[in-house]
Amino acid sequence: MPSPTEPITPTELVTRKGTVPLPLYLPTLSLGRFVLDKHVLPYLLPDLAPGVMVSQRYVAYLEAPFAQSLWLDSGAYALLSVEQATWSTGLQGLGQISLPPSQYKHAGCDQLHPKQVLDAQEALAEVGFTLDIPIPPECSAQEASQRLAVTLKNAAWALRHKQRKDLKLFASLPFYNLQQAQQTAKTYAQMHLNGKQFDGIAVGGLVPHLADEALLLAIVKTVRENASGLPIHLFGVGEPALCHQLFAAGATSTDSDTFLTRAARGQRWGSEAAMSEPSLYEKVHLALMNLAEGQQSTLPFSPFLLSLATWYMRPEVKRKSKS
């Protein structure tokens, strides 16, 4: 048991679809943006994936409810990842994100607003995340402060207006530096509005720092120390070994679509060797094995999986992966 002064890391999250064990490695699906999405989806049974992460940008493509818990992200990272994306403030000073129109199918919605995000989460999700205004690493201190102030206003608005008691609402924390992370985590942990409080904290803006393991560990420890007992989600962290180090430091969940993107290249986690022109079915199995590795679980036995594992153990493949 933790000492009285040691921060508490929760081991489960109770949702309307049942209890989700923590820590948890969540698969991220774009519902059509990637070809593999729809082919992998039928195999994402709750035992393998107790939860699935979907972005607000793609929720319109959701054809049927998931058997497991749906974690609905606000889609805010598009402000950093989509060219010509902008943010502004509207009524009540709430922050909103505008994306340029796209000619691509399944490009996702082009407007993100706190009310739109919360409405979708209340209608569909077991776990939701407030709409933040992400802060790029090169951002000036003044601009970072402005984005953080609007992020806090969005979070408070969502908490105040949340209606469903069984919606687990996480406050989004866009990382800028450790001092800001400490102050924001403490603010979220202490925020009570209309008898409601946040069910967790989600840290974003980590992708540019994925190579800095020491910084990521410091971020998790900082948030954990200031939000004892609350789940801590990490957006966009997918490498299994790193994830489990961060879990040991106090994080409780991560999400990533890298299990799909590596499979699309014919690769498994932990090996740079790639299958030459893998079939669609081979890519699906690779994706499931990648996800199982992230979850630290196993897939049911099948002759196909055995043959695929044997392919990866061939001497020439092992030599290539080490070179």
N, C-alpha and C positions, 0 to 999 in steps of 0.2 A: 504493500500500500504506500502511496506517496506520503511524504512528511507533511505536516500542516502548512509549511511554507512552499512546498513544491507544487507548481501548477499542474492542474488536472487535465489529462487528455481523454476525451470520451471514447468509448469503445463501441457505441451503437447510435443510430439515428432512427427514431420511430416515425414512420410515415403512414399515410392512410392505406398504403399497400403492404404494410408490415414493417418489421424491424430490419434495417440495413446494417450489417456488421461493418465496423470501422477498424482499421483503415481500408480505403476502397480505391481501386484503380478503375476509373470510368472510361468506357469507350465513347469517343465523340463522333457523332454522325451528322452529315450535312444533308441527308435525305434527298439524294439525287445529284448533288454537286460532283461526287465521285462515283464512278461506275460500280465499284465494289459495295457501296453502301447497301443497296437493295438486295444484293446477293448474300451478304453476310448477315443481314438483319434476321432472317428466319432462324438462324443458329444461335442467336444471342439469348439463350435461355437464362432465367433468373439465377440458376446455380453458377453459371459462368460469369454473368454480368448482372449483379443485383440492382444496378442503376445504369441509365443511359443518358449522356449529355447531348442536348440539342441546342443550337443557337436560335434566339428569337428571329434572326434573319431568315431561317428556313422552316419555321413552324408551320407555314402555310402548306408545306408539302407533306405534312404528317397525315397519313392515310388512315391509320387505326391506332388505338391506344396501345402502349407497350404493356407487356405482362409485368415488367418490373417498374421500379420508380423512374419517373421522368424528371430529370434535372434540367431546367430551362434557363439557359444563360441569356443575358440581356443582349448579346451581340456587340457590345461596345468595342471590342478589340478591332473591329473593322475601321475605327477611326485611325488606327496606326497601320493597318495592313492594306487598306484600299486607297489608291491614289485619288486625290481631290476630295476625300472625305473631310467634312467640316463639322464643327460643333458651335452651338449658339445657345442663348438663354431665351425663354419665352415667358409665358404667363407664370406668375408666382416665382420667377427667377429660376425655374427648373431648367436643367440642361437637356439638350436634345442633340442627336447626331443625324446629319444628312449625308447620304451617299449618292454618287453620280449614277444616273440610269445606266443599266447594262444591257447589251444585246444578247448576252449569254442566257441560255435556258438554266433555270434553277440558280440564278444569281442571287436571289434573296431580296427581301424588302429594301427600300432605299430611305426609310425614315425610322428612327428609333426615339421613342419618347417614354418617360417614366410611366404614364398612364397606359399606353399601348402595351408596354412590357408587363406591367402588373396585371392587366386584364387577361392577357394570354396565360400567365402563370396561374392565376386564380381559376381559369377555365380548364387547364390541361395538366398542370405540373404537381408533383409531390414536393419538389424542392425548387425554389426560385432564387434569383440573384438580382440585386438592385442595379439600375443603370448608372455606371460610373462614367467619368470623362478621363480616359487613359492619359497617362503622362509619359511622353517619350523621354529617354535618358538624356537627350541633349536640350531638354526644355529649360528655360530660364527659371530662376527661383520665383520671380513674380508670376509668370505664366503658370507654373506648377501650383502656386498658392490659389490662383483663380480656379483652376481645374478641380483642385481638391475641395474648395469651398462649395462649388456647384455639385460635386459628387456627394458631399455630406447633405446638402439640401435635398437632392434626389432620394437619398437613402431615408432621410427622416420623413419625406412625403410618402414613400412607399410603405413604411412601417405604420404611419398614421392611418393610411387608407386601406390597409390590408383587411379583408373581411373574413376569409376562410381561416378558421383556427387551426386546421390540419395542414395548411401550407407552411412548409419550413422555409423561412425567408432568411437568406444570407446577405449581409451587408458587403458590398464590393469595395475593396481597398486597392486603389491603383498605386503600385509601389513607385516611389521616387528616391527616398533615402531612408536610412534606419530610424532617424529621429521622427520623420513624418509617419513612418509605419507604427512606431510606438504610440505617438499621440492619437493617431486615427483609430488604432485598435482599442485603446483605452476609451475613447469617445464612444465607439460602437458598443463596447461591452457594458457601458454605463447608461446607454440610451434607453429610456422608458417613455413611451408615448401612448396615451389612452389605454394604459394597463398592458401594453404589449412591449416585447423586446425581441431583438434579433435572435435567430436560432443558430447562427454561425457567422463566420467572417470568411470572405473569399478574397485571396490576394491575386491581383493581376499585374501585368507589366513585367512578368518574370522571363519571358522568352528571350529578350536581349541579354539576359544575364545567365543563361543556362550553362555556360562554360565556367562560371565562377561558383564552384560548389561551396566554398567558404561563405560567400555572401548569401547564398540561398539558405544555408543552415542558420546563419545569423538572423535572417528575416523571419524564418519559422520560429526560432527561439524567442525573438523579440515579440512577435504577435502572441505566442503561447503565454508568455509571462504576463501579458496585459489583457488576456482574454481567457483566463483559466476556466475550464469546463465547457467552453464552446468549441464546436467543430471548426476546423480550419481547412478550407479548400484552396488548392493551388491550381490556377488556370494554366493550361498549356505545358505542363511538365509530364513527359512521357517515357523517358528512358528508365527502365525498371529498376536498375541498381540505384540510380539517383533518387527515384521515388521512395524507395524503402529506407534510404538514409534519412530523407526528410520526414518520413513517417516516424522513425525512431526519435526524431528531434521534436515531434509534437504535432505535425500535420496529420490530418485525418482523411483527406481524399485529394486526388489529382484527376485530370482528364486530358486526353490527347487523341488525335486521329492518326498518330504516327504508326500505330499497329496496322493501319490500312495502307498508308503511303509506302511503308517498307515492303508490305506484301505485294503491292502493285509493281515494285521493282524486283520481285522474286526473292526477297531477303527476309531472314529471321533476325530477331534481336540477338546481339552478341556476335554477329558474323557479317562481314562485308561481302562474303561469297554470295553470288546471285544465280538463280536458275536461269537458263537461257530460254527466253520466250515461254514462260510458264503459262499453262492454260488458265482459264477463268476459275476452274475448280481448284487448281493448285494454289492460285492466289487467295481464294476463300479460305482454304485450309491453313495457309501461311498466316493469314490475318487472325484466325482463331487461335493458332499456336502463339502468335505474338501477344494476343490479349491474355491468354492463359498464363504466359510468363509474367506479364505485368501484375496479374492477380495472384501469382504464386500458387496456381492451381494446375490441374491436369485435365486434358480432354479425354473423352471416352475412347477406348481402343478401337482402331479400325485398321485393316490392311493398308489402306492408302496412307494413313499417318505414319505407319511403320516404314513404308517404302520411302516416304519423304524424309523421315528422320535418318534413314540409312543413306540417302543421297547426301545429306549434310555431313555425314561421318566419313565419306570417302577421302582417302589420303590427299588427292589432288585438291579437293575442296578445302580441307583443313589447312593445307599449305597456303592456298590463295588467301584465306581469311587472315592468316598471320603475316602475310607479306605486306 
